[in-house]
Amino acid sequence: MIAWGPASRGPGPAAGPAPAPAALLEIEDLEVSFPQAEGIVRAVRGASLRVPAGGSLGLVGESGSGKSVTCMAALRLLREPPARLRARRLDLDGMAVLEADRRTLARMRGGVAAMVFQDPMTAFDPVFTIGYQIVETIRAHRRASRREAREEAEALLRRVEIRRPDAVADLYPHQLSGGMLQRAMIAMALSCRPRLLIADEPTTALDVTVQAQILHLIKALQDEFGMALVMVTHDLGVVAETCEHVTVMYGGRVMETAPVAQIFDDPRHPYTRALLASVPGRVPGRRRLTEIPGASPDPLDPPSGCPFHPRCALADARCAREMPTMTATGREARAACWRLP
């Protein structure tokens, strides 16, 4: 697995810091908005993130923070219009995504990056069997006979730990349990051999036991195939188990980004600290969970300055007036806060 920090050098004279690993996905100052009758919903406001080849990033935040919209924008999966996308840079495997035509985007989706969605039932067509849909996905991206594609589809279903893959391939989506359907969707995502897998809350609708199995499977597949991984979640425990790096979002903005160890051991942004304080069992002896007062910002009428300032105990007049710039807080770590310790 590729580490996030600068690569180590062999013997020889010092030549300054080594460059960071090449970015497979690089986003700078992404803006995503949705015009509505009541006004403009600014879902993502100046978000930046970077995922190196083979690396793993956890994208964390509460509902409405802009996590899923950011990932869908990265693959141009949002309907445009009504969605409006703008970015200083949105590159995937060296390709300028916002300038790509439909044919290029079709090759990119699946071939370079694939996405596992929160609700697998909406990702499959209910009128076709699981096997048929995986076969068609394979044949859309590379030359393969129907028989070859069927054999590969069954092999993929077997790899995601589905028993009797030959029989399951002939079933329709509604005939599978939630856990099996999620595994089938992972198999379909892998069928195009992507270099990047985006998993958007892949365990939300599953029971605890199945959640653990799916997360273990995704991590094992990432290691086996050498893929980069973006894990979208509101659960910091998921990030601790699957990711090397974390980006925390709130109100459509990036609040903090750092290696996973720093996020857990030395979080710098007040919102990150508040998230960690609300994790059950994190503080020994504490019987009551710490809650974050107030409510998430209204995307139709976001607060001025830092979006977290109305709920932040450390906020001052500057926080309400100006959006903080991202400030270095360590190796491969930055946070957007005027009150950094």
Backbone torsions as a table, in degrees:
resi	resn	phi	psi	omega
1	MET	NA	137.1	-177.7
2	ILE	-79.2	129.7	179.8
3	ALA	-76.9	160.7	-176.2
4	TRP	-82.9	-31.4	-174.8
5	GLY	-74.4	178.1	176.0
6	PRO	-58.6	144.0	-179.4
7	ALA	-67.9	147.3	178.9
8	SER	-75.9	153.0	-179.5
9	ARG	-107.8	154.9	174.7
10	GLY	-79.9	-173.5	179.9
11	PRO	-61.2	149.8	177.9
12	GLY	143.0	173.7	-178.4
13	PRO	-66.8	148.2	179.2
14	ALA	-64.0	139.0	-178.8
15	ALA	-133.2	29.1	-178.8
16	GLY	82.7	176.0	-177.7
17	PRO	-64.7	142.1	177.8
18	ALA	-72.8	151.6	178.8
19	PRO	-67.4	152.1	176.3
20	ALA	-68.2	156.9	177.6
21	PRO	-55.9	147.6	-179.2
22	ALA	-58.7	138.2	-178.6
23	ALA	-81.2	130.8	171.4
24	LEU	-84.2	-41.5	175.1
25	LEU	-124.7	125.8	179.1
26	GLU	-135.0	122.0	-179.3
27	ILE	-123.2	129.8	176.7
28	GLU	-129.2	125.9	174.1
29	ASP	51.6	53.1	178.3
30	LEU	-76.9	131.6	174.8
31	GLU	-121.7	128.0	175.9
32	VAL	-130.5	124.9	-179.5
33	SER	-134.4	158.1	-178.9
34	PHE	-133.2	103.2	177.1
35	PRO	-64.1	134.1	176.9
36	GLN	-133.9	171.5	-178.8
37	ALA	-61.0	-34.5	-177.5
38	GLU	-81.4	-13.3	-176.4
39	GLY	148.3	-162.9	-178.2
40	ILE	-106.4	122.1	174.8
41	VAL	-83.2	115.6	178.8
42	ARG	-97.4	90.1	-173.0
43	ALA	-74.2	-37.2	178.2
44	VAL	-130.9	131.4	-173.3
45	ARG	-130.0	89.9	174.7
46	GLY	74.7	33.9	-178.2
47	ALA	-78.7	141.5	175.9
48	SER	-133.2	139.2	174.4
49	LEU	-156.8	163.3	-175.2
50	ARG	-144.4	131.7	178.3
51	VAL	-126.2	114.6	178.5
52	PRO	-77.5	159.9	176.7
53	ALA	-56.9	127.7	179.7
54	GLY	80.5	-5.5	-178.2
55	GLY	-84.9	174.0	179.7
56	SER	-135.8	129.7	-177.8
57	LEU	-124.1	129.7	171.6
58	GLY	-95.7	124.3	178.4
59	LEU	-104.8	109.3	-166.9
60	VAL	-116.4	146.2	174.9
61	GLY	163.7	164.0	180.0
62	GLU	-76.5	172.9	180.0
63	SER	-57.7	136.1	179.8
64	GLY	86.5	6.0	-177.5
65	SER	-80.5	-14.2	178.6
66	GLY	105.7	7.3	-176.1
67	LYS	-63.3	-56.4	-176.1
68	SER	-66.1	-39.1	179.7
69	VAL	-63.2	-39.3	177.3
70	THR	-59.3	-45.6	-178.7
71	CYS	-68.7	-39.9	178.6
72	MET	-67.6	-34.4	175.9
73	ALA	-65.7	-35.1	-179.4
74	ALA	-61.6	-29.2	179.2
75	LEU	-105.5	6.8	-177.7
76	ARG	54.8	46.0	179.2
77	LEU	-93.5	-7.0	177.9
78	LEU	-81.6	141.9	178.3
79	ARG	-72.1	124.9	-177.8
80	GLU	-120.8	115.6	-14.9
81	PRO	-71.0	170.8	14.7
82	PRO	-80.8	-20.0	-177.5
83	ALA	-65.4	142.9	174.0
84	ARG	-120.3	123.6	-177.6
85	LEU	-115.0	139.2	175.6
86	ARG	-150.9	140.9	179.7
87	ALA	-158.0	147.9	172.0
88	ARG	-67.1	-37.0	176.3
89	ARG	-151.7	135.3	172.0
90	LEU	-144.4	87.8	-174.2
91	ASP	-113.1	134.8	175.4
92	LEU	-127.8	115.1	-178.0
93	ASP	53.7	41.1	177.7
94	GLY	81.5	-0.2	-178.5
95	MET	-100.1	133.9	176.5
96	ALA	-76.6	101.9	-171.2
97	VAL	-63.3	-39.6	-176.4
98	LEU	-70.3	-16.0	179.7
99	GLU	-101.7	-2.3	-174.6
100	ALA	-76.3	145.0	175.7
101	ASP	-85.2	176.4	-174.6
102	ARG	-61.2	-41.3	-178.1
103	ARG	-65.0	-42.0	178.7
104	THR	-65.2	-41.5	178.6
105	LEU	-63.0	-38.7	179.5
106	ALA	-63.2	-39.3	177.2
107	ARG	-68.8	-36.7	-178.1
108	MET	-67.6	-43.0	-179.2
109	ARG	-72.2	115.4	-176.7
110	GLY	100.3	-54.4	-177.4
111	GLY	-71.9	-39.4	178.2
112	VAL	-103.7	-44.5	-178.1
113	ALA	-138.3	143.0	177.8
114	ALA	-132.5	155.6	-175.4
115	MET	-127.3	134.8	173.4
116	VAL	-104.2	120.8	-171.5
117	PHE	-91.8	164.4	-177.6
118	GLN	-63.0	-41.5	-178.6
119	ASP	-115.4	99.6	-176.4
120	PRO	-63.3	-24.6	-179.0
121	MET	-62.7	-32.1	179.9
122	THR	-81.6	-14.1	-178.5
123	ALA	-86.4	-23.9	179.6
124	PHE	-97.9	147.8	173.8
125	ASP	-80.3	122.5	-174.4
126	PRO	-67.8	-14.9	-175.1
127	VAL	-95.4	-1.2	178.4
128	PHE	-121.6	151.9	179.2
129	THR	-70.7	161.1	177.9
130	ILE	-59.0	-47.0	-178.4
131	GLY	-61.4	-42.7	179.8
132	TYR	-59.4	-42.7	-176.8
133	GLN	-69.1	-36.9	176.6
134	ILE	-69.2	-41.7	178.5
135	VAL	-59.0	-46.6	-178.8
136	GLU	-65.5	-34.8	177.1
137	THR	-64.6	-44.2	178.3
138	ILE	-60.4	-47.5	-175.2
139	ARG	-71.9	-20.8	177.5
140	ALA	-74.1	-21.7	-174.6
141	HIS	-109.7	-15.4	176.6
142	ARG	-159.2	162.6	-178.5
143	ARG	-72.4	123.9	177.0
144	ALA	-161.7	140.0	174.5
145	SER	-70.5	163.2	179.3
146	ARG	-61.4	-36.3	179.3
147	ARG	-67.4	-43.8	178.5
148	GLU	-62.5	-43.0	-179.8
149	ALA	-65.8	-37.9	178.0
150	ARG	-64.1	-43.3	178.5
151	GLU	-62.2	-40.3	178.7
152	GLU	-68.6	-38.3	178.2
153	ALA	-60.6	-44.0	178.7
154	GLU	-66.3	-37.2	178.0
155	ALA	-64.4	-38.9	178.4
156	LEU	-67.6	-42.0	177.2
157	LEU	-62.0	-37.6	177.1
158	ARG	-66.4	-38.8	-178.4
159	ARG	-66.3	-30.3	177.9
160	VAL	-89.5	18.7	169.6
161	GLU	69.6	36.8	171.9
162	ILE	-95.3	123.4	178.9
163	ARG	-74.4	149.0	-179.0
164	ARG	49.6	59.1	-177.3
165	PRO	-59.5	-29.1	178.9
166	ASP	-64.4	-37.5	178.7
167	ALA	-76.5	-41.6	-178.9
168	VAL	-64.1	-34.1	179.9
169	ALA	-60.7	-23.8	-179.1
170	ASP	-94.1	6.0	178.6
171	LEU	-93.4	158.7	176.2
172	TYR	-93.3	157.5	-176.2
173	PRO	-51.2	-40.5	-176.3
174	HIS	-69.2	-11.9	-179.0
175	GLN	-89.0	-2.9	-179.3
176	LEU	-105.3	148.9	173.7
177	SER	-70.2	167.4	-179.9
178	GLY	-58.5	-43.4	-179.8
179	GLY	-65.9	-42.3	179.0
180	MET	-66.9	-37.5	-180.0
181	LEU	-66.8	-37.8	177.3
182	GLN	-65.3	-39.6	176.6
183	ARG	-63.3	-41.0	179.0
184	ALA	-63.8	-36.7	179.0
185	MET	-68.9	-36.6	175.4
186	ILE	-62.8	-41.9	177.6
187	ALA	-60.0	-42.9	-180.0
188	MET	-66.3	-38.2	177.6
189	ALA	-62.9	-37.6	-178.7
190	LEU	-77.9	-15.3	-173.9
191	SER	-62.2	-23.7	179.6
192	CYS	-96.9	4.6	177.7
193	ARG	56.5	56.5	-176.9
194	PRO	-71.7	156.7	174.5
195	ARG	-89.7	-17.0	179.8
196	LEU	-134.0	130.0	175.0
197	LEU	-115.2	123.4	176.0
198	ILE	-105.4	118.9	-179.6
199	ALA	-110.0	108.7	-175.1
200	ASP	-96.4	99.7	-179.1
201	GLU	46.0	56.5	-169.9
202	PRO	-70.6	-8.5	-176.4
203	THR	-120.9	10.1	-172.6
204	THR	-56.9	-44.0	-173.6
205	ALA	-92.1	11.0	-174.4
206	LEU	-107.6	156.2	177.2
207	ASP	-73.6	167.7	-169.6
208	VAL	-59.5	-43.0	-178.6
209	THR	-63.4	-45.4	-179.6
210	VAL	-68.5	-35.2	176.2
211	GLN	-55.0	-49.6	-178.8
212	ALA	-61.4	-39.9	179.6
213	GLN	-64.5	-43.3	-178.6
214	ILE	-66.5	-42.5	179.3
215	LEU	-63.5	-42.8	177.7
216	HIS	-62.1	-40.1	179.7
217	LEU	-63.9	-46.6	-179.0
218	ILE	-60.7	-44.3	-179.9
219	LYS	-64.9	-41.8	179.6
220	ALA	-63.8	-40.4	179.6
221	LEU	-68.4	-37.0	176.9
222	GLN	-60.8	-45.9	179.5
223	ASP	-65.2	-41.7	-176.8
224	GLU	-65.6	-43.1	-175.0
225	PHE	-97.4	-2.7	178.3
226	GLY	67.5	27.8	-179.1
227	MET	-80.5	156.3	163.5
228	ALA	-80.8	154.7	-176.8
229	LEU	-135.6	132.3	167.2
230	VAL	-115.4	117.3	180.0
231	MET	-105.8	110.6	179.2
232	VAL	-91.1	125.3	-175.3
233	THR	-161.7	160.0	169.7
234	HIS	-103.9	0.9	-173.2
235	ASP	-105.1	109.7	-179.4
236	LEU	-66.4	-24.7	176.6
237	GLY	-64.2	-36.9	177.0
238	VAL	-63.1	-42.9	179.8
239	VAL	-62.1	-42.7	-178.5
240	ALA	-60.2	-31.5	-176.4
241	GLU	-87.5	-22.4	-168.7
242	THR	-123.0	-14.8	-168.4
243	CYS	-123.0	154.5	176.1
244	GLU	-95.5	-27.8	-173.4
245	HIS	-135.9	153.5	-176.7
246	VAL	-133.0	136.8	169.6
247	THR	-120.9	124.6	-177.5
248	VAL	-102.9	125.8	179.9
249	MET	-114.2	149.8	175.7
250	TYR	-153.9	131.5	176.6
251	GLY	57.9	33.1	178.9
252	GLY	82.3	1.7	-178.7
253	ARG	-120.8	155.6	173.6
254	VAL	-83.3	123.7	179.2
255	MET	-91.7	-40.1	-176.6
256	GLU	-157.5	147.0	173.2
257	THR	-141.8	134.0	-174.2
258	ALA	-167.5	163.3	170.2
259	PRO	-58.3	149.0	-173.7
260	VAL	-57.8	-35.8	-179.5
261	ALA	-63.4	-40.6	179.9
262	GLN	-68.6	-38.4	179.5
263	ILE	-58.8	-40.8	-177.7
264	PHE	-83.7	-34.3	-175.1
265	ASP	-92.1	-31.0	-175.3
266	ASP	-147.7	61.2	179.4
267	PRO	-65.9	140.2	-175.5
268	ARG	-104.8	-34.4	-176.9
269	HIS	-82.1	139.1	179.1
270	PRO	-56.4	-34.1	179.0
271	TYR	-68.5	-42.2	177.3
272	THR	-61.1	-43.2	179.2
273	ARG	-63.6	-38.6	179.1
274	ALA	-66.6	-39.4	176.8
275	LEU	-60.7	-46.0	-178.9
276	LEU	-65.5	-36.5	-179.7
277	ALA	-67.4	-21.4	-179.0
278	SER	-91.3	1.2	178.8
279	VAL	-78.1	124.6	-179.4
280	PRO	-59.8	133.9	174.1
281	GLY	80.0	0.7	-177.9
282	ARG	-71.4	-36.7	179.0
283	VAL	-103.5	111.5	-178.1
284	PRO	-58.7	136.3	176.5
285	GLY	86.9	-14.0	-179.9
286	ARG	-80.1	125.4	-177.9
287	ARG	-94.8	-26.8	-179.2
288	ARG	-104.8	137.7	175.3
289	LEU	-73.9	142.5	174.8
290	THR	-81.6	129.4	179.4
291	GLU	-107.7	154.4	176.1
292	ILE	-92.9	116.7	-176.6
293	PRO	-66.1	158.4	176.2
294	GLY	83.2	-167.9	-176.4
295	ALA	-129.6	161.4	177.7
296	SER	-61.5	151.1	-178.4
297	PRO	-66.8	149.2	177.0
298	ASP	-78.0	117.0	-178.3
299	PRO	-65.2	-18.3	175.0
300	LEU	-79.1	-24.7	-178.1
301	ASP	-144.0	67.7	-177.1
302	PRO	-68.6	151.6	178.8
303	PRO	-67.9	155.8	174.5
304	SER	-72.6	164.7	178.3
305	GLY	67.2	-144.3	178.4
306	CYS	-70.4	129.1	-177.7
307	PRO	-64.8	-18.6	-178.6
308	PHE	-90.0	-8.0	-171.2
309	HIS	-60.5	-33.0	179.0
310	PRO	-64.8	-17.7	-177.7
311	ARG	-111.9	1.1	-172.2
312	CYS	-96.7	128.6	-179.7
313	ALA	-71.2	-18.3	-177.6
314	LEU	-97.4	-4.4	-172.5
315	ALA	-63.7	141.9	174.2
316	ASP	-126.4	-170.2	-174.9
317	ALA	-62.0	-36.8	-179.6
318	ARG	-65.4	-37.7	178.8
319	CYS	-60.8	-36.3	-180.0
320	ALA	-77.9	-17.6	-174.0
321	ARG	-99.7	-39.5	-172.3
322	GLU	-126.6	138.3	172.3
323	MET	-73.8	124.2	-179.5
324	PRO	-64.6	148.1	172.9
325	THR	-84.4	158.1	177.2
326	MET	-72.7	126.2	-177.6
327	THR	-118.7	137.2	179.4
328	ALA	-62.6	132.3	178.8
329	THR	-123.5	6.1	-178.8
330	GLY	159.8	-173.9	179.9
331	ARG	-67.3	122.5	-178.4
332	GLU	57.5	32.2	-176.3
333	ALA	-135.9	138.5	177.1
334	ARG	-148.1	156.9	176.8
335	ALA	-145.4	150.6	179.8
336	ALA	-107.3	90.8	-178.3
337	CYS	-157.9	134.6	175.8
338	TRP	-77.0	-16.0	-174.3
339	ARG	-110.7	33.9	-179.7
340	LEU	-60.9	138.0	178.5
341	PRO	-69.3	NA	NA
